[in-house]
């Protein structure tokens, strides 16, 4: 029976299993399968991460372009403010010039008025002397001649 047992044993259990080579083969296959699964997992992760990377790069590009646009707008606003300040300064200078011109005109008018007043004063002096002269004619004739003489000297 022992022979029969051995013969059945050989039929049921393969010879490679007895030596342990079957275990090695299955371990190698398992390693290969796990390597393939690992490569597939890594490739799926890579494929899944590529769109994320692309999307983040696009977002970064959009952000940088929008920031550049914002900077340009701010620079334009600053330039506009500078131009407005320059215009205000020009207007202030024009106003100052107008004020100076008005002051000069007023001074000229005052000078003209003063000249007119001086002329009027001189005329008044003439009238006063002329008014005094008839009075002095009756009182003192020689004194009136001196006054008229002085009047003619000072008036010229």
C-alpha positions in Angstrom: 0.0 0.0 0.0 2.8 2.2 0.6 3.6 2.1 -3.1 0.1 2.9 -4.0 0.1 5.7 -1.5 3.2 7.1 -3.1 1.7 6.7 -6.6 -1.4 8.5 -5.6 0.6 11.1 -3.8 2.5 11.8 -6.9 -0.6 12.2 -8.9 -2.3 14.5 -6.4 0.6 16.6 -5.4 2.8 17.8 -8.3 6.5 17.1 -8.1 7.4 20.7 -8.2 5.4 21.3 -5.1 7.4 18.7 -3.3 10.7 20.5 -4.0 9.3 24.0 -3.2 9.8 25.4 -6.6 6.1 26.0 -6.9 6.2 28.3 -4.0 9.0 30.2 -5.5 7.1 30.6 -8.8 4.0 31.8 -7.1 6.0 34.3 -5.1 7.7 35.5 -8.2 4.3 35.8 -9.9 3.0 37.7 -6.9 5.9 40.0 -7.0 5.5 40.6 -10.7 1.8 41.2 -10.2 2.4 43.6 -7.4 5.0 45.4 -9.5 2.5 45.7 -12.3 -0.2 46.9 -9.9 2.2 49.4 -8.4 3.2 50.7 -11.8 -0.5 51.0 -12.7 -1.3 52.8 -9.5 1.6 55.2 -10.0 0.6 55.8 -13.6 -3.0 56.4 -12.6 -1.8 58.8 -9.9 0.4 60.5 -12.5 -2.4 60.7 -15.0 -4.7 62.1 -12.3 -2.1 64.6 -11.1 -1.3 65.9 -14.6 -4.6 67.7 -15.1 -4.3 69.1 -11.6 -0.8 70.4 -12.4 -2.1 71.8 -15.7 -5.0 73.5 -13.9 -2.8 75.0 -11.3 -0.4 76.2 -13.9 -3.3 77.8 -15.8 -4.5 79.4 -12.6 -1.0 80.8 -11.9 -0.8 82.2 -15.4 -4.2 83.8 -15.0 -3.2 85.2 -11.6 0.0 86.7 -12.9 -1.7 88.2 -15.9 -4.4 89.7 -13.8 -1.9 91.1 -11.3 0.0 92.6 -14.2 -3.2 94.1 -15.5 -4.0 95.5 -12.1 -0.5 97.0 -11.8 -0.9 98.7 -15.2 -4.2 100.1 -14.2 -2.7 101.5 -10.9 0.2 103.0 -12.9 -2.3 104.7 -15.3 -4.3 106.0 -12.3 -1.1 107.4 -10.8 -0.2 109.1 -14.1 -3.7 110.6 -14.3 -3.4 111.9 -10.8 0.0 113.4 -11.6 -1.5 115.1 -14.7 -4.4 116.4 -12.6 -1.9 117.8 -10.1 0.1 119.4 -12.9 -3.1 120.9 -14.3 -4.1 122.2 -10.9 -0.6 123.8 -10.5 -0.9 125.4 -13.9 -4.4 126.8 -12.9 -2.9 128.1 -9.7 -0.1 129.7 -11.6 -2.6 131.3 -14.0 -4.6 132.6 -11.1 -1.5 134.0 -9.5 -0.6 135.7 -12.7 -4.1 137.1 -13.0 -3.9 138.4 -9.5 -0.6 140.0 -10.2 -2.0 141.6 -13.3 -5.0 142.8 -11.4 -2.7 144.2 -8.7 -0.6 145.9 -11.3 -3.7 147.4 -12.9 -4.9 148.6 -9.5 -1.5 150.1 -8.8 -1.6 151.9 -12.1 -5.1 153.1 -11.4 -4.0 154.3 -8.0 -1.0 156.1 -9.6 -3.3 157.7 -12.1 -5.7 158.7 -9.3 -2.8 160.1 -7.3 -1.6 162.0 -10.4 -5.1 163.3 -10.9 -5.4 164.3 -7.3 -2.1 166.1 -7.5 -3.3 167.9 -10.6 -6.5 168.7 -8.8 -4.5 169.9 -5.8 -2.5 172.1 -8.0 -5.6 173.5 -9.5 -7.0 174.1 -6.0 -3.9 176.0 -5.1 -4.3 178.1 -8.2 -7.9 178.9 -7.3 -6.9 179.7 -3.7 -4.3 182.1 -4.9 -6.7 183.6 -7.3 -9.2 183.9 -4.6 -6.7 185.4 -2.2 -5.4 187.9 -4.8 -8.5 190.1 -5.0 -8.7 190.4 -1.3 -5.1 191.4 -1.0 -5.5 193.9 -3.8 -7.6 196.1 -1.6 -5.5 195.6 1.5 -2.0 195.5 0.3 -1.0 195.8 -3.2 2.7 195.0 -2.9 2.0 191.8 -0.9 -0.4 190.6 -3.6 2.3 191.1 -6.2 4.7 188.9 -4.3 2.2 186.1 -3.9 1.4 186.1 -7.6 5.0 186.1 -8.4 5.7 183.1 -6.1 2.7 181.3 -7.5 4.0 181.6 -11.0 7.4 180.3 -10.0 6.1 177.3 -8.2 3.5 176.4 -10.7 5.9 176.0 -13.6 
